[in-house]
Amino acid sequence: MSQPSDTLPAVWTWEQESGGTFAGINRPYAGARYEQELPVGEHDFQLYSLATPNGVKVTVMFEELLEAGYKEAEYDAWPIRIGDGDQFSTGFVAINPNSKIPAMVDYNTTTPTRVFESGSILMYLSEKFDAFLPHDHPTRTETLNWLFWQMGSAPFLGGGFGHFYNYAPETVPYAIDRFTMETKRQLDVLDKRLAQTPYLAGNHYTIADIATWPWYGQLALGRLYNAGEFLQVQEYKNLQRWAKEIDSRPAVRRGRMVNRVFGEPEEQLHERHDASDFEYRTQDKLQATAQN
């Protein structure tokens, strides 16, 4: 078997034309690339995101809070088109120096509070509103166990399996086999857990479910990477039950739409500033503008 030194240079250098879906925006350095401030709406919470699985976590959380009656959770959601490089503006980098969505600002604090990383945002909101994070020590700990499991596991699904199966400019059998094996192992972890309890942390729906469903629930439902048949997701019966149950929640259905700028037009809500926006979606506005 060849060693890395047989095929790789002694020192890696960046080749701009490396190919792949994200070759046009990926760089080996951090920081802003152009000056532009972010828009700010009327609500305390300003969310800058896109309806990728990580973005959906937070919009679902906001919609679940509003569904539960927390009126103070009203928010403005602005799309960050990562394919266009919106995440590299000075305004966005000031909120998240890692230039990844989602990112949020809470203006209802003495000094505006920036929050980035989806797991951190979920914890911030759950603690602020005392919702979806149980009080009792064992269940709270179990909730955080699964929240951090998701945060640590999803890169193997997204950047690993998803990249090599769906986005890489060439087929790399070793990489696909390696990350498919790990993805199926993770699906089995969830399936075995959900054979024991209705939700990941036990009997109640928590931020662990809100964090995990956009990745693994949507994968189980065949919405992620068009890989349902390849991964044989139907064999995970307990995961299927959980995925479908959460998918049917009204707040989840709304959360999936927010900052969605791709897919079927009826599933898109480019910006969200009020609950009435779901009745008069951005796509409808764009069509009306084009006709006038």
C-alpha positions, 0 to 999 in steps of 0.5 A: 500500500502506498504511503502519503508521501508517495502521492502527496507533496511535502508541503500542501499548497492551495490550488484555486481551481480544485473543482467541486461544488464549493470550489468557488468560495472555499479558501484556506483562510478566515475573515471578511472578503468585502464590506457590507452591513447586515439588515436589521429588522424590528424584532429583538432576534435577528437571524442570518441563515439558510435552510440547510440542516444546520439553519433549519435547527434554529428556525424550527426552534423559533417556530416551536417557541412561538407555537408554544406561546412565547411571543417574545420569540418573534424574529426576523430571518434574513437569507445568507446565500452561502453559494454567493459568499454572503457569509464573508461580508464584514457584517456577517463575520462580525457575528460569526468569525467562522463564516458559517450559518446560522448566526444570530444577534439578540438585541434584548440585552444590555449590549447586543449579544452575538450567538453562533454555532447552531447548538449554541443558539439552541441552548441560548434560546432554550435557557432564555425562554426556559423551554425544550431543555428539561430541569431535572438533572438526569434528563437535562444531561441526557438531552445535552448528551444527544445534542452534543452527539449530533454536533460531533456526528453530523460532520461525518454525514455532511462533510463526509458522506454528503460531500463525497457522495453528492458534491465531489467532482470525482467518485472516490470509492474509498471515501464513499465506502468509509463515510457510508459505513459511518453514516449507517452506524450513526443511523443504527445508533439512533434507531436503537435509542429510539426503540427505547424512548419516544424522543432522544432524551426520553419522553419529551421533545427537546432541543436534542430532537430539534438539533438532530431531526434536520440532519438524520430525520430528513435523511430518513425521509429521503430528503438529504442527498437523494441517498435514501435508497443507497443507505436503505433508510427504510430499514431503520423503523424506529428512526422512521417513526420519530422522523415522521412524527416530528415532520408532522409538527406545524412548527417544523413545517414552517421552520423548514420553509424559512430562509429556503431559497431552493427547491419547490417554490411553495416550500420557500420563504426567503425572508421571515419577519412575521407569522403572516409571511407564511401566507404570502411567501417571498416566491409569491411576492417575486412572481407578483413583482415580475407580473407588474 
